[in-house]
Amino acid sequence: MGKLEEVFSEKELNRIKRWCIMRQQNGYHGRPNKPVDTCYSFWVGATLKLLKIFQYTNFEKNRNYILSTQDRLVGGFAKWPDSHPDALHAYFGICGLSLMEESGICKVHPALNVSTRTSERLLDLHQSWKTKDSKQCSENVHFST
């Protein structure tokens, strides 16, 4: 993570940024000439966050689109307005709202698709395992003389 500039040239990054920005209509769609879909509020939104250009999108339009897919009777979010909600679109709709820092929703880590609280905990665990592994490795190394 955090290595986009090492993997892509500046020209490639600019093309990716342009492609992602062009996915927004009111919400986002995943491919040109396809309808807007709730789940892309996370998929494209998270990519824009990682590319550090999410702030240039229209949060209000995206938020309104996500909320237009909400089923107020049974709850959840659907792929499209007037469609039936499902778990996948409910989850990614909430994640999309989280990226826009919607009040009352935990922040989501855009690269890991888990809450920032969880990502911080995972980082702590990773650090302790790295420390433990390196100590254990050094204790298990025997030099013959």
Stockholm file with secondary structure:
# STOCKHOLM 1.0

chainA/1-145         MGKLEEVFSEKELNRIKRWCIMRQQNGYHGRPNKPVDTCYSFWVGATLKLLKIFQYTNFEKNRNYILSTQDRLVGGFAKWPDSHPDALHAYFGICGLSLMEESGICKVHPALNVSTRTSERLLDLHQSWKTKDSKQCSENVHFST
#=GR chainA/1-145 SS CCCHHHHSCHHHHHHHHHHHHTTBSSSBCSSTTSCCCTTHHHHHHHHHHHTTCGGGSCHHHHHHHHHHTBCTTTCSBCSSTTSCCCHHHHHHHHHHHHHTTCTTSCCEETTTTEEHHHHHHHHHHHHHHHHHHHHHHHHHCCCCC
#=GC SS_cons         CCCHHHHSCHHHHHHHHHHHHTTBSSSBCSSTTSCCCTTHHHHHHHHHHHTTCGGGSCHHHHHHHHHHTBCTTTCSBCSSTTSCCCHHHHHHHHHHHHHTTCTTSCCEETTTTEEHHHHHHHHHHHHHHHHHHHHHHHHHCCCCC
//
